[in-house]
């Protein structure tokens, strides 16, 4: 179980980094930044939950 949580943490950290990069590059049109921002917040929440789940 601990290995699965570690893998999920790494995947969430990578996703958050990629969303941050995309957020910086996307123009401020068509609500694109809003969608990315919400995605970042969801991944950040998942990462917080995973970090709090220390097994």
Beta strands, then each sheet from edge to edge (+ up, - down):
end
